């Protein structure tokens, strides 16, 4: 069983919000630094559209910019997690299995790296509880615009059901804002993953989330 202590706020940097910038890499790094200045201690890098070379370039710049200041999680790619010196990987239902990722990390003598896993209903949470993962994410809790084809909304009751299905650290994701995050925590989440509600003012929004959650 994981003894991982997750921070209550789990920011996710989705590259799709930065592709229109003249220098997306610099914009990503600035955004990450603003999150850190606001008090974030854990950040996930998510890129669903770029090739591996571009993702690795982004990831290495993020690692340099946040060195010793935050834990960095790579979405989907265990190989890029290792190559960029990240602290863990977050896997989806259609990605490499957690067991395979754990084998890769063990072979690289990086057993300490975190593995998170996405679920979308209580049955998937129950299944994930037996996987070699450090935390389980569940959602979308509310309607979200950050995915092209989102899974069905689970609501607060879905979070409560997920909490009953596992004792592992639980991250809630999907449509979470400063206005509803306390309800999500009260339903049983240990941490809330946030994307859109951090975009406009990352430092200020991070500070506000932490004031509400802590």
N, C-alpha and C positions, 0 to 999 in steps of 0.2 A: 504493500500500500504506500502511495506517495505521501511524503511528509512535507511536500513543497508548500511554501508560504507565498501565495500570490499577492501582489499589490492589488488594492481594490479597483484601481483604474488600469485598464489594459488598452492603451492606444494602438491603433492600427494605421499605418501609413499605406494608403492605396495609391499606387502610382498613377492610376487613371485620372486622378485629380490634378496631376502636374504635367501631363503630356503636352499641354498647350503652351507651357512656359518656354521662353527662349532657351533656357538652360535647365532642363528638368532635374538633372543631378544636383545642381547647386540649390534649386528650390527644395528638393527633398531634404538635403542636408540642413538648410536653414529651418525648415519645418521641424525636423527632429530636434535641433538645438533649442527651438522655442518650447517644444514639449518638455525637454529636460529642464529648462529654466523655470518652467511652471511646476516642476516637481515630479514628472514622470520617471519611473525607474525600470520600466519594461516597455519595449516597443516591438511590434511586429511589422515586417516589411512584406507587403503583398503586391505581386505583379503578375497579372493573369495574361498579359499580352506580349511581353518582350521576349527576345531570345536569351539564351543562357549567358551569352557574353555581356549583354547590356545589364542583365540582372546582377551578375557578379560585379560589374563595375559599380553599379549603384550600391550594392551591399558592402563592398570594400570601403567606399567613401563614407557610408554610414558608420561602419565600424571604426574608422579613423576618427570621425567626428564625435563619437560617443564613447570612446575608449575609457573603460573603468567608470563610466557615469551611468550606464544602464545595461540591462540585459537585452539582447537583440534576438528575435525569433524570425526565422525564415519561413515563409509560407510555401508549402508543397515540396520544396527541393532539399532533401537531406544532403545531396552532394554539394550544393552551393552553400549550405549551412557550414559544412566543414571547410570548404575552400575560402570562405570569407571570414572565418573565425567567429561565427555567431555562437550564441549560447543554447540554441535549440531549434527545433523545426515544428511547424504546425501542419498536420496532415488532414486532408479531407477524406470523405467516403470513397472517392475514386482515385486516390493517390496511392503511393507505396504503402504497404501495411506497416503499422507500428512495429510489429515483430521484425520485419525486414530492415526498417530504419534503425532499430536497436542493434541489430547485427552489424550494420554498417558502422555505427558509432563505436561498438565494441571492438571491431576490427581495427579501427583507427585509434584505439585506446582513448576514446572520448566518452566513456560510460557516464560521465557526469552531465552530458548534454540533455536538455529537456525534450520531451516529446509531448505535444498536445494533439488532440484529436477532435474533429468536428462531428457532432451528432445533431439530428433534427427531430427526434421523437423519443419517448421513453424506452422503447425497445432497443433503439440504437445505443442509448446511454447504458442500458443494462449489459449489452454486448461489449461495449467499450470498457466496462468496469473490469473485465478479465484481461484486457490488453496490457502490454508493457508501456503504459503512458503515465505521464506525471500530472496531467490535468485533462479534463474533458470540457469541451465547449458545447453549448446547446443553443439552438435558435433556428430561425429568427424569432425573437420574443415579440417584436412588433413589426409592422410593415417597414421595409427597408428599400432604399434606392441604390444600395452599393453593389447589388448583384443583378445580373441581367435576367436570370431565371431563378428567383429565390424559392426556397422550399416553403411549404405552408407555415403561416404564423402559428406559434404555439401558445402565445399569451403567458400571463403570469402563472396560470395553472400548469402549463407545460414545464415551467421552471420548478414549480413545487414537485411535480411528478419526477423530474430529473433528479432533484435533491433526494427523493426517497429511493431512487434506483442506484445511487452511488454515494460512497463516502469520500471519493476522491475530490480534489479541488475542482470547483465547477465555475466555468466562465460563461456568462450569458452574453449573447450577441444579437444584434438586429434591431435597429430603430431606437436604440437607447440614447436618452438625452438627459440633460441636467434636471428636467422636469419629472422624469419617471424612474431615474436610476435607484432611488431609495426603495421604491416599490419592488424593483427587481431583486435588490439585496435582501429585502424582507421575505421574498418568496423562496430564498435559499441559495442564491448565488454567492460565491466567494469573491468574485471579480466581475466587472462589466467591461466588455470590449466596445470601444467607441471609434467611429470613423468620421461620419459627416458632421457631428456636433463639435468637432475640434478644428475643422478646416478654416473657418473665417478668422479666428483669433486663437491660435494654438496655445500660446502661453497663458493668456487670460482664462481660456476655457478649461485648461488643465487645472489651474489654480482653483477655479470655481467648482469643478467636479470634486477635487480633493477636499475642499471645505465641506461640501455636502456629504461626502462619503466617509470622512474620517471622524 
